[in-house]
């Protein structure tokens, strides 16, 4: 899993510091939006030929990791 997440890069001078794929100007959110709009992995790879299959998996893994955190109840 960490090898996949190594594909996610952060550069404060690129895309506002948002997470990108392998230093390119393709943001993780761009990939997630394409999946959310109904495109298949194959369609995304055809649409963005600089991407690799592992980049798509990395974007999904990154999003899952960011969303997986406990929410503690407030003390009464």
Backbone bond lengths (Angstrom), bond angles and torsions (degrees), N, CA, C in turn:
res aa  C-N    CA-C-N  psi(-1)  N-CA   C-N-CA  omega(-1)  CA-C   N-CA-C  phi
1 X - - - 1.453 - - 1.518 110.43 -
2 X 1.331 118.36 -40.05 1.464 118.97 -178.01 1.522 111.19 -65.60
3 X 1.333 117.47 -30.15 1.472 119.18 176.60 1.530 109.93 -63.34
4 X 1.324 116.66 -37.68 1.464 119.45 176.63 1.516 110.62 -65.49
5 X 1.323 116.49 -44.88 1.456 119.58 -176.99 1.520 112.27 -69.58
6 X 1.331 117.76 -18.28 1.464 120.65 174.39 1.524 111.38 -66.04
7 X 1.324 117.44 -17.34 1.459 122.07 178.71 1.531 111.59 -76.79
8 X 1.325 116.70 -14.65 1.459 121.85 179.93 1.527 107.89 -90.44
9 X 1.326 116.00 124.52 1.468 120.84 -177.37 1.521 110.27 -121.99
10 X 1.316 114.40 155.23 1.460 122.26 178.56 1.517 107.69 -128.82
11 X 1.323 115.86 129.12 1.452 121.00 177.39 1.525 106.84 -140.66
12 X 1.341 117.33 115.43 1.462 118.97 -177.64 1.536 113.80 -61.51
13 X 1.324 117.48 -16.92 1.463 121.38 179.69 1.518 113.01 -96.87
14 X 1.318 116.45 7.02 1.462 120.50 -177.69 1.524 109.56 -134.19
15 X 1.297 117.01 127.51 1.471 123.00 176.97 1.526 112.01 54.14
16 X 1.320 116.33 34.85 1.460 120.30 177.93 1.514 113.96 64.45
17 X 1.326 117.59 22.80 1.456 121.13 -179.90 1.519 113.86 79.60
18 X 1.321 116.55 5.07 1.474 119.86 179.64 1.525 110.15 -70.02
19 X 1.329 116.95 154.13 1.463 119.78 179.81 1.527 111.48 -64.18
20 X 1.329 115.17 130.64 1.464 122.59 -179.30 1.524 109.91 -123.92
21 X 1.314 114.88 172.86 1.458 121.77 179.17 1.517 109.55 -98.07
22 X 1.316 116.23 120.65 1.470 125.04 173.42 1.528 113.71 44.28
23 X 1.318 117.57 41.36 1.461 120.80 175.92 1.513 114.62 76.21
24 X 1.321 117.46 0.29 1.461 120.58 177.84 1.527 108.79 -83.03
25 X 1.292 116.10 170.22 1.462 120.67 177.27 1.532 111.03 -89.18
26 X 1.303 115.39 36.16 1.460 121.31 174.46 1.523 105.88 -108.42
27 X 1.337 115.10 110.32 1.457 120.21 -176.61 1.524 111.36 -80.51
28 X 1.312 115.49 152.34 1.463 121.26 175.76 1.528 109.10 -56.31
29 X 1.317 117.32 -41.84 1.457 120.51 -178.79 1.528 112.09 -62.75
30 X 1.321 117.66 -30.95 1.470 120.38 177.14 1.526 110.15 -62.38
31 X 1.314 116.43 -43.12 1.469 121.29 179.41 1.522 110.05 -66.95
32 X 1.327 116.52 -44.40 1.466 119.87 179.69 1.523 111.24 -62.40
33 X 1.324 116.95 -40.37 1.467 120.54 177.86 1.527 111.83 -62.77
34 X 1.325 116.55 -38.37 1.469 119.49 178.42 1.527 111.04 -65.73
35 X 1.337 116.54 -42.65 1.468 119.54 175.38 1.525 110.28 -61.69
36 X 1.330 116.57 -44.13 1.467 121.03 -177.74 1.526 111.96 -64.53
37 X 1.326 116.54 -29.20 1.464 118.97 179.13 1.523 112.46 -81.47
38 X 1.327 116.40 -0.48 1.457 120.01 173.56 1.514 116.05 104.86
39 X 1.319 118.19 0.43 1.465 119.44 178.91 1.519 110.23 -72.02
40 X 1.311 115.90 144.77 1.453 121.28 175.11 1.532 109.15 -83.53
41 X 1.314 115.99 166.89 1.470 120.22 177.64 1.525 109.95 -57.75
42 X 1.305 116.73 -42.29 1.468 120.80 -179.78 1.531 111.08 -62.27
43 X 1.323 116.82 -41.48 1.464 120.49 179.30 1.536 111.20 -65.98
44 X 1.323 116.53 -39.34 1.468 120.03 178.23 1.523 109.96 -64.46
45 X 1.327 116.93 -43.49 1.462 120.21 179.67 1.532 111.23 -64.63
46 X 1.323 117.51 -34.69 1.469 120.73 176.18 1.526 111.16 -69.88
47 X 1.331 115.88 -36.99 1.462 121.62 -179.43 1.533 111.84 -72.11
48 X 1.331 116.20 -33.67 1.469 121.96 -177.22 1.529 108.71 -127.40
49 X 1.318 117.89 81.82 1.470 121.50 -172.12 1.536 115.14 -64.86
50 X 1.334 117.92 -14.02 1.470 119.73 176.90 1.526 111.98 -75.79
51 X 1.325 116.69 -15.22 1.460 120.62 -179.70 1.521 111.09 -83.25
52 X 1.324 114.18 154.08 1.463 122.44 173.98 1.523 108.08 -116.84
53 X 1.319 115.73 159.89 1.461 121.33 -179.21 1.532 111.13 -53.68
54 X 1.323 117.05 -39.09 1.462 121.50 -179.58 1.531 112.00 -66.16
55 X 1.331 117.14 -27.49 1.462 120.70 176.81 1.528 110.74 -64.94
56 X 1.323 116.19 -39.44 1.465 120.22 178.76 1.520 110.14 -65.55
57 X 1.323 116.31 -43.40 1.468 120.69 177.77 1.526 110.42 -62.97
58 X 1.323 116.79 -38.27 1.462 120.92 179.56 1.530 110.55 -64.66
59 X 1.317 117.08 -41.89 1.462 120.41 179.24 1.520 111.13 -62.47
60 X 1.324 116.41 -43.48 1.466 120.10 178.69 1.527 111.38 -66.48
61 X 1.313 116.95 -41.73 1.466 121.02 178.89 1.520 110.84 -63.91
62 X 1.322 116.58 -41.93 1.461 121.19 179.10 1.529 110.08 -60.56
63 X 1.322 116.55 -46.78 1.460 120.82 -179.52 1.527 110.96 -62.97
64 X 1.322 116.76 -43.34 1.465 120.17 179.55 1.525 110.82 -62.56
65 X 1.314 116.48 -41.75 1.470 120.71 -179.79 1.527 110.64 -65.14
66 X 1.328 117.26 -40.02 1.463 120.94 179.91 1.525 112.20 -66.62
67 X 1.316 117.05 -31.88 1.463 120.77 -177.45 1.522 113.42 -87.49
68 X 1.313 117.55 -13.83 1.466 121.07 -175.95 1.524 110.02 -92.05
69 X 1.320 115.40 84.17 1.457 120.12 175.89 1.518 108.57 -142.97
70 X 1.305 115.85 145.19 1.466 118.30 -178.40 1.537 111.37 -71.70
71 X 1.294 114.46 150.20 1.455 120.96 173.95 1.517 106.36 -114.66
72 X 1.305 115.23 114.92 1.469 120.15 -177.83 1.519 109.70 -88.30
73 X 1.332 115.95 136.59 1.465 118.43 178.57 1.534 109.85 -69.56
74 X 1.318 115.29 149.36 1.455 120.68 176.00 1.509 109.83 -72.71
75 X 1.308 116.24 143.01 1.463 120.80 178.14 1.531 108.29 -68.69
76 X 1.316 115.04 139.49 1.473 119.54 -178.67 1.507 111.59 -80.13
